[in-house]
């Protein structure tokens, strides 16, 4: 049986006031137990993927018909599952001014067979059964190689549009299409519903997509490379900004990063796979995929072939982030439609391990965000996910900051060790409470301290690019887990 590394979610333990201990201790122990339940440093074929789902995701069961569909609230994330050839339907109640975006991430189990045509389809439909929009995501490889697939659909309010503009019920339809050779296991689903406010002055924004933008890739990013290990999913993606970022990636692994991209700024990204020696050839070794703040697929770089020597692959130049991009006709270009966190998934084909050895490989991610930030379109309400804050920029540059006193790390921690740490946390809390009670009895001051889990991570010339279809193969890489 082949075993590979899994990176469990970080569990941060922060310094807070002891008076809040009774409310937070349960959360702390629950987080520790969650780490204990993970398979330590490894996962086995056939086990669920090490994809870290949003811990606040609500369980929901999609219906087989619109009549039985359950509602999805704006701003919420949900968990479900879908069988081969299955359909899941959910209801949304929308007003006549807010843009709605619904994404679905499908996470197959490790070791399940996938074919080139296996896909997930996402559509948003009105009461007449007409699509407001739809997108597909499919595997680009064949074999026992699982990876997360993500696609989104949306309803947008547009001047002059005649369908999907009225208030009322709408339906999110998620469908799974499989080839005859597909395994019969269910895929987990992570569904997210986010809203984009309308414009403060209806009809005041641009109504045509730009036809020109800087299309030349910038010079290589300079400066000292910095280490930044990638996350396992959209939820725990590692934040980065301009510069070179280094990490280790194993065959069959996907790493997730996120970059804050403001209005008017243009994102460039490339990835290098380090040399390893040996002889062999893998035609599609390293793939890079880009998703927008609504987790909609934007574009992917050509998978780099690998022969043991260093290789690189880069995203084609995309337009600067602009509200009017949504009025374009090219898939990818029109998805650069709002500011916020943009996600990069870097995946290494497991065949690299078969040909060159099962070991970590050096990865260098180069990120460049060009252009002057602008003020944006003027929303009639809070921008929510579709904005970049000063805190976002700080986290991307310096990494997450907290007053860490104890860190339960994934690397090398077995279940027994975690249990010992858990007992230690309980003991320390009991002692702290005892000292606090003593202080109340005139025995002296007690410094307030509580251990609890920290918060999770929080995303010039004509381009000449041809039109693209709304169906995309999303590269290589297995997912990460629950």
C-alpha positions as CSV (number, residue, x, y, z in Angstrom):
1,X,0.0,0.0,0.0
2,X,1.4,3.4,-1.0
3,X,1.4,6.1,1.7
4,X,1.8,9.8,1.1
5,X,2.0,12.9,3.2
6,X,-1.0,14.9,4.2
7,X,-0.9,18.4,5.7
8,X,-3.5,18.8,8.4
9,X,-5.0,22.2,9.0
10,X,-3.1,24.5,11.4
11,X,-4.6,24.7,14.8
12,X,-3.5,28.0,16.4
13,X,-3.8,28.5,20.2
14,X,-4.1,32.1,21.0
15,X,-3.7,34.2,24.2
16,X,-7.0,35.6,25.3
17,X,-8.6,36.5,28.7
18,X,-9.2,33.6,31.1
19,X,-12.7,34.8,31.8
20,X,-13.7,33.6,28.3
21,X,-12.2,30.1,29.0
22,X,-15.5,28.4,29.7
23,X,-16.8,29.4,26.3
24,X,-13.7,28.6,24.4
25,X,-12.2,25.5,26.0
26,X,-14.7,23.2,24.3
27,X,-13.7,24.6,20.9
28,X,-10.0,24.1,21.7
29,X,-10.4,20.5,22.6
30,X,-12.7,19.9,19.6
31,X,-10.0,21.3,17.3
32,X,-7.3,19.1,18.9
33,X,-9.5,16.1,18.5
34,X,-10.0,17.0,14.8
35,X,-6.3,16.8,14.3
36,X,-6.1,13.6,16.2
37,X,-8.7,12.1,13.9
38,X,-6.5,12.9,10.9
39,X,-4.1,10.2,9.6
40,X,-1.0,11.9,10.9
41,X,1.6,12.2,8.2
42,X,0.0,9.9,5.7
43,X,-3.1,8.9,3.9
44,X,-3.9,5.6,2.2
45,X,-5.4,4.9,-1.1
46,X,-9.2,4.7,-0.8
47,X,-9.4,7.1,2.2
48,X,-11.1,10.5,1.9
49,X,-8.9,13.2,0.4
50,X,-7.0,15.5,2.7
51,X,-9.0,18.5,1.5
52,X,-9.8,20.9,4.4
53,X,-13.4,21.9,4.1
54,X,-14.7,25.1,5.7
55,X,-15.4,24.1,9.3
56,X,-18.5,26.4,9.3
57,X,-20.0,24.6,6.3
58,X,-23.6,23.6,6.9
59,X,-24.8,20.1,6.0
60,X,-27.5,20.0,3.3
61,X,-29.0,17.4,1.1
62,X,-29.7,18.5,-2.4
63,X,-33.1,17.4,-3.9
64,X,-33.7,15.4,-7.1
65,X,-36.5,17.8,-8.2
66,X,-37.0,21.6,-7.9
67,X,-40.2,21.0,-5.9
68,X,-38.2,19.5,-3.0
69,X,-35.2,21.8,-3.2
70,X,-33.9,23.3,0.1
71,X,-32.9,27.0,0.2
72,X,-29.3,28.2,0.3
73,X,-28.6,31.4,2.3
74,X,-26.3,34.1,0.9
75,X,-22.9,34.3,2.5
76,X,-23.1,30.6,3.6
77,X,-21.1,27.5,2.7
78,X,-22.6,24.0,2.6
79,X,-21.5,20.3,2.5
80,X,-23.2,17.6,0.5
81,X,-22.3,14.6,-1.7
82,X,-23.2,13.4,-5.2
83,X,-23.3,9.9,-6.6
84,X,-22.2,8.9,-10.1
85,X,-24.7,10.3,-12.6
86,X,-26.4,12.1,-9.8
87,X,-28.1,15.5,-9.7
88,X,-28.4,17.8,-6.7
89,X,-30.8,20.8,-6.8
90,X,-31.0,23.7,-4.3
91,X,-33.2,26.7,-4.1
92,X,-32.3,30.4,-3.9
93,X,-34.7,33.3,-3.2
94,X,-33.2,36.4,-5.0
95,X,-34.2,40.0,-5.2
96,X,-34.1,42.1,-8.4
97,X,-30.8,44.0,-7.7
98,X,-28.2,41.6,-6.2
99,X,-25.8,39.5,-8.2
100,X,-25.6,35.9,-6.9
101,X,-22.7,33.5,-7.4
102,X,-22.8,29.8,-6.6
103,X,-19.8,27.6,-6.7
104,X,-19.4,23.9,-6.2
105,X,-16.2,22.1,-5.4
106,X,-16.3,18.3,-6.0
107,X,-13.8,16.2,-4.0
108,X,-13.5,12.6,-5.0
109,X,-12.0,10.0,-2.7
110,X,-8.3,9.2,-3.1
111,X,-7.5,6.3,-5.4
112,X,-10.8,6.4,-7.3
113,X,-10.6,6.0,-11.0
114,X,-11.2,9.1,-13.2
115,X,-11.7,9.4,-16.9
116,X,-11.1,12.4,-19.1
117,X,-14.8,13.0,-19.5
118,X,-15.7,12.7,-15.9
119,X,-17.1,16.1,-14.9
120,X,-19.2,18.3,-12.6
121,X,-21.7,20.7,-14.1
122,X,-23.1,23.7,-12.3
123,X,-26.0,25.8,-13.6
124,X,-28.3,28.4,-12.1
125,X,-31.9,28.3,-13.6
126,X,-35.0,30.4,-13.4
127,X,-38.5,29.2,-12.9
128,X,-38.9,28.5,-16.6
129,X,-35.9,26.1,-16.5
130,X,-33.7,28.4,-18.5
131,X,-30.0,28.7,-17.6
132,X,-28.9,32.1,-16.2
133,X,-25.4,30.7,-16.6
134,X,-23.6,27.4,-16.5
135,X,-20.1,26.0,-16.3
136,X,-18.4,22.6,-16.4
137,X,-15.2,21.3,-14.8
138,X,-13.7,18.0,-15.9
139,X,-10.7,15.9,-15.3
140,X,-7.8,16.2,-17.8
141,X,-6.2,12.9,-17.0
142,X,-7.1,9.2,-16.8
143,X,-6.3,6.8,-14.0
144,X,-6.3,6.5,-10.3
145,X,-5.7,10.2,-9.8
146,X,-8.2,12.2,-7.8
147,X,-8.3,16.0,-7.5
148,X,-10.8,18.7,-6.6
149,X,-13.0,20.1,-9.4
150,X,-14.5,23.6,-9.0
151,X,-17.1,25.4,-11.2
152,X,-19.6,28.2,-10.6
153,X,-22.7,29.7,-12.0
154,X,-24.3,33.1,-11.4
155,X,-27.3,35.4,-11.9
156,X,-26.3,39.0,-12.6
157,X,-28.5,42.1,-13.1
158,X,-27.7,43.8,-16.4
159,X,-29.3,46.7,-18.1
160,X,-31.2,45.6,-21.2
161,X,-31.2,41.9,-20.2
162,X,-34.6,40.1,-20.5
163,X,-34.1,36.9,-18.6
164,X,-33.1,36.0,-15.0
165,X,-33.7,39.6,-13.9
166,X,-36.8,39.4,-11.7
167,X,-37.0,38.7,-8.0
168,X,-38.2,35.2,-6.9
169,X,-37.0,31.6,-6.7
170,X,-34.0,30.3,-8.6
171,X,-32.4,26.9,-8.6
172,X,-28.8,25.7,-8.4
173,X,-28.4,22.4,-10.3
174,X,-25.2,20.4,-9.8
175,X,-24.8,17.4,-12.0
176,X,-22.1,14.7,-12.2
177,X,-21.4,13.0,-15.5
178,X,-19.2,9.9,-15.6
179,X,-17.7,7.6,-18.2
180,X,-18.7,3.9,-18.1
181,X,-15.4,3.0,-16.4
182,X,-15.9,5.5,-13.5
183,X,-15.9,4.2,-9.9
184,X,-19.2,4.2,-8.0
185,X,-18.0,6.2,-5.0
186,X,-19.7,9.5,-4.1
187,X,-17.9,12.8,-4.4
188,X,-18.1,15.3,-1.5
189,X,-19.4,18.7,-2.4
190,X,-18.6,22.1,-1.0
191,X,-21.1,24.7,-2.1
192,X,-20.8,28.4,-1.5
193,X,-23.3,31.2,-2.1
194,X,-21.9,34.8,-2.2
195,X,-23.6,38.0,-3.2
196,X,-22.3,41.0,-5.1
197,X,-24.2,44.3,-4.5
198,X,-25.6,46.3,-7.3
199,X,-24.2,49.6,-8.4
200,X,-25.0,52.7,-6.4
201,X,-26.3,54.3,-9.5
202,X,-27.9,51.8,-11.8
203,X,-26.6,52.0,-15.3
204,X,-23.7,54.2,-14.3
205,X,-21.0,51.6,-14.8
206,X,-19.2,50.7,-18.0
207,X,-21.1,48.4,-20.2
208,X,-18.4,47.1,-22.6
209,X,-15.4,44.9,-21.9
210,X,-12.0,46.4,-22.7
211,X,-10.4,45.1,-25.9
212,X,-6.8,46.0,-25.1
213,X,-4.6,45.6,-22.0
214,X,-0.9,45.0,-21.3
215,X,-0.2,41.6,-22.7
216,X,3.6,41.2,-22.2
217,X,4.6,39.3,-19.1
218,X,6.8,41.3,-16.7
219,X,10.4,40.6,-16.1
220,X,11.2,37.8,-13.5
221,X,10.4,38.8,-10.0
222,X,13.6,39.7,-8.1
223,X,14.5,39.6,-4.4
224,X,15.1,36.8,-2.0
225,X,12.7,33.9,-2.4
226,X,10.6,33.2,0.7
227,X,9.3,29.9,1.9
228,X,5.5,29.6,2.1
229,X,3.9,26.1,2.1
230,X,0.6,25.9,0.2
231,X,-2.7,25.1,1.7
232,X,-4.9,22.0,0.9
233,X,-8.1,23.8,-0.2
234,X,-9.8,27.1,-0.9
235,X,-10.5,27.5,2.8
236,X,-6.9,27.2,4.0
237,X,-5.1,28.5,1.0
238,X,-1.7,30.2,1.9
239,X,-1.7,34.0,1.2
240,X,1.0,35.4,-1.0
241,X,1.8,38.6,-2.9
242,X,4.5,39.9,-5.3
243,X,7.7,37.8,-5.1
244,X,9.1,34.3,-5.3
245,X,7.7,31.7,-2.9
246,X,9.2,28.3,-2.4
247,X,7.7,25.1,-1.2
248,X,7.9,21.3,-1.5
249,X,5.3,19.4,-3.4
250,X,4.9,15.7,-3.6
251,X,3.7,13.7,-6.6
252,X,-0.1,13.6,-6.7
253,X,-0.4,16.7,-4.4
254,X,-2.2,20.0,-4.9
255,X,-1.2,23.2,-3.2
256,X,-3.5,26.2,-2.9
257,X,-2.4,29.8,-2.7
258,X,-4.4,33.0,-2.7
259,X,-3.4,36.5,-3.9
260,X,-5.2,39.8,-3.1
261,X,-5.9,41.6,-6.5
262,X,-7.5,45.0,-6.3
263,X,-9.5,46.9,-8.9
264,X,-7.3,48.0,-11.8
265,X,-4.5,45.6,-11.0
266,X,-3.2,42.8,-13.3
267,X,-2.1,39.4,-12.0
268,X,0.8,37.4,-13.5
269,X,1.8,34.0,-12.1
270,X,4.1,31.1,-13.0
271,X,5.5,28.0,-11.3
272,X,8.8,26.3,-11.6
273,X,9.4,22.6,-10.9
274,X,13.0,22.0,-9.7
275,X,15.4,19.4,-11.2
276,X,15.6,15.9,-9.8
277,X,18.0,14.0,-12.0
278,X,17.2,10.6,-13.3
279,X,15.8,9.5,-16.6
280,X,12.2,9.5,-17.8
281,X,9.5,11.7,-19.3
282,X,6.1,12.9,-18.1
283,X,4.1,14.8,-20.7
284,X,2.0,16.7,-18.3
285,X,3.8,17.1,-15.0
286,X,3.0,20.4,-13.4
287,X,-0.3,22.4,-13.8
288,X,-1.4,25.8,-12.5
289,X,-5.1,26.8,-12.3
290,X,-6.5,30.2,-11.4
291,X,-9.9,30.9,-9.7
292,X,-11.6,34.2,-8.9
293,X,-13.0,35.3,-5.5
294,X,-16.2,33.5,-6.2
295,X,-14.2,30.3,-6.8
296,X,-15.0,30.5,-10.5
297,X,-12.5,28.9,-12.8
298,X,-10.5,31.6,-14.7
299,X,-7.7,29.9,-16.6
300,X,-5.0,27.3,-16.4
301,X,-1.4,27.1,-17.6
302,X,-0.2,24.5,-20.1
303,X,1.0,21.5,-18.1
304,X,4.8,21.4,-18.2
305,X,6.5,18.3,-19.5
306,X,9.2,16.9,-17.2
307,X,12.4,15.0,-17.9
308,X,14.2,15.4,-14.6
309,X,15.4,18.9,-15.5
310,X,13.9,22.1,-14.1
311,X,10.7,23.2,-16.0
312,X,8.3,26.2,-15.8
313,X,4.8,27.0,-16.8
314,X,2.9,30.3,-16.7
315,X,-0.6,31.7,-17.0
316,X,-1.3,33.6,-20.1
317,X,-1.7,37.4,-19.5
318,X,-5.2,38.2,-18.3
319,X,-6.8,41.6,-18.2
320,X,-6.6,43.9,-15.2
321,X,-9.4,43.4,-12.7
322,X,-12.4,45.5,-13.9
323,X,-16.2,45.5,-13.4
324,X,-16.7,45.7,-17.2
325,X,-14.8,42.5,-17.9
326,X,-18.0,40.6,-17.2
327,X,-19.4,42.0,-20.5
328,X,-16.7,40.3,-22.6
329,X,-17.2,37.1,-24.6
330,X,-14.0,35.2,-23.7
331,X,-14.1,32.8,-20.8
332,X,-11.4,33.6,-18.4
333,X,-11.1,37.2,-19.4
334,X,-14.7,37.9,-18.3
335,X,-14.1,36.1,-15.0
336,X,-11.6,38.8,-13.9
337,X,-14.7,40.8,-12.9
338,X,-14.1,41.7,-9.3
339,X,-11.5,42.5,-6.7
340,X,-10.6,40.2,-3.9
341,X,-8.7,37.0,-3.3
342,X,-7.7,35.1,-6.4
343,X,-6.7,31.4,-5.9
344,X,-3.9,29.5,-7.5
345,X,-3.9,25.7,-7.5
346,X,-0.5,24.1,-8.3
347,X,-0.7,20.3,-8.9
348,X,2.0,17.7,-9.5
349,X,1.1,14.6,-11.6
350,X,1.6,11.4,-9.6
351,X,3.4,9.9,-12.6
352,X,6.4,12.1,-11.7
353,X,6.8,9.9,-8.6
354,X,6.6,6.7,-10.6
355,X,9.3,7.9,-13.1
356,X,11.6,10.0,-10.8
357,X,10.9,8.8,-7.3
358,X,8.4,9.2,-4.5
359,X,9.9,12.3,-2.8
360,X,9.2,16.0,-2.3
361,X,10.1,18.2,-5.3
362,X,11.2,21.8,-5.2
363,X,8.5,24.3,-6.3
364,X,8.9,28.0,-6.9
365,X,5.8,30.1,-7.3
366,X,6.4,33.5,-9.0
367,X,3.6,36.1,-8.5
368,X,3.5,39.7,-9.9
369,X,0.6,42.1,-9.5
370,X,1.0,45.1,-11.8
371,X,-0.9,48.4,-12.3
372,X,-2.3,51.1,-10.1
373,X,-5.3,50.2,-7.9
374,X,-8.5,52.1,-8.7
375,X,-11.6,52.8,-6.6
376,X,-13.9,50.2,-8.1
377,X,-17.4,50.5,-9.6
378,X,-19.2,52.1,-6.6
379,X,-21.3,49.4,-5.0
380,X,-24.7,50.1,-3.4
381,X,-23.7,48.3,-0.2
382,X,-20.7,46.4,1.4
383,X,-18.5,44.7,-1.2
384,X,-18.0,41.7,1.0
385,X,-15.7,39.1,-0.7
386,X,-15.1,41.5,-3.6
387,X,-12.7,43.9,-2.1
388,X,-9.0,44.0,-0.9
389,X,-8.3,45.4,2.6
390,X,-5.1,46.5,4.3
391,X,-5.2,43.4,6.4
392,X,-5.4,41.3,3.3
393,X,-2.2,42.9,2.0
394,X,-0.4,42.5,5.3
395,X,-1.3,38.8,5.5
396,X,-0.2,38.2,1.9
397,X,3.1,39.9,2.5
398,X,4.0,38.6,6.0
399,X,1.8,35.6,6.6
400,X,-0.9,35.2,9.2
401,X,-0.1,36.9,12.5
402,X,-1.2,35.8,16.0
403,X,0.0,35.7,19.6
404,X,0.7,32.0,19.4
405,X,1.6,30.3,22.7
406,X,1.0,26.7,21.6
407,X,0.8,25.3,18.1
408,X,-0.5,21.8,17.5
409,X,1.2,21.2,14.2
410,X,0.3,18.5,11.7
411,X,3.9,17.4,11.0
412,X,4.9,14.4,13.1
413,X,2.0,14.5,15.6
414,X,0.4,11.2,16.2
415,X,-2.9,10.6,18.0
416,X,-1.2,9.8,21.3
417,X,0.8,13.0,21.2
418,X,-2.3,15.0,20.5
419,X,-4.2,13.3,23.4
420,X,-1.3,14.3,25.7
421,X,-1.4,17.9,24.4
422,X,-5.2,17.9,25.0
423,X,-4.8,16.7,28.6
424,X,-2.2,19.3,29.1
425,X,-4.5,22.0,27.8
426,X,-7.3,20.9,30.2
427,X,-4.9,20.8,33.1
428,X,-3.5,24.2,32.4
429,X,-7.0,25.7,32.1
430,X,-8.0,24.1,35.4
431,X,-5.0,25.6,37.1
432,X,-5.6,29.0,35.5
433,X,-9.2,28.9,36.8
434,X,-8.0,28.0,40.2
435,X,-5.5,30.9,40.3
436,X,-8.3,33.2,39.1
437,X,-10.6,32.1,41.9
438,X,-7.7,32.6,44.4
439,X,-7.2,36.1,43.1
440,X,-10.8,36.8,43.8
441,X,-10.2,35.7,47.4
442,X,-7.4,38.2,47.9
443,X,-4.6,35.8,47.2
444,X,-3.1,38.0,44.6
445,X,-3.6,38.9,41.0
446,X,-3.9,36.2,38.4
447,X,-2.6,36.9,34.8
448,X,-5.5,36.2,32.4
449,X,-4.7,33.4,29.9
450,X,-6.7,31.0,27.9
451,X,-5.8,28.5,25.2
452,X,-8.2,28.3,22.2
453,X,-8.0,27.6,18.5
454,X,-7.1,30.7,16.4
455,X,-9.2,31.8,13.5
456,X,-8.8,30.2,10.1
457,X,-7.5,32.1,7.0
458,X,-10.0,34.2,6.0
459,X,-9.9,35.9,-1.9
460,X,-0.4,47.5,-23.7
461,X,-1.8,45.8,-26.7
462,X,-4.6,43.5,-27.8
463,X,-4.4,40.2,-26.0
464,X,-5.1,38.1,-29.1
465,X,-6.4,35.3,-27.0
466,X,-9.1,33.1,-28.8
467,X,-12.5,32.5,-27.4
468,X,-12.8,29.7,-24.8
469,X,-15.5,27.3,-23.9
470,X,-17.1,27.2,-20.5
471,X,-15.8,23.6,-20.0
472,X,-12.3,23.4,-18.7
473,X,-10.0,20.6,-17.6
474,X,-8.4,21.8,-14.4
475,X,-5.0,20.2,-14.5
476,X,-3.4,17.8,-12.2
477,X,-3.4,17.3,-8.5
478,X,-5.2,15.4,-5.8
479,X,-6.9,17.1,-3.1
480,X,-6.5,17.5,0.2
481,X,-9.0,16.3,2.9
482,X,-11.6,16.7,5.4
